[in-house]
């Protein structure tokens, strides 16, 4: 028995995979919001450390954003199939 996939089936699965890949965008959003909230709390406790806190928060958020960007790239690759 031979299984044959037509072009429409492959396109549909590619689009479904792209949608599932974009679910990964939820995690960075939650993580960045949590980090920003904790940074605001830290500045509230130690206003003199605002520079260090802001720098550390931005580096952490940049690292968290890479997950969302990788998911977006995968989605574009799947749509381009």
Buried (B, 14 or more C-beta within 10 A) or exposed (E): EEEEEEEEEEEEEBBEBBEEBBEBBEEBEEBBEEBBEEBEEBBEEEEEEEEEBEEBBEEBBEEBBEBBEEBBEBBEEBBEE
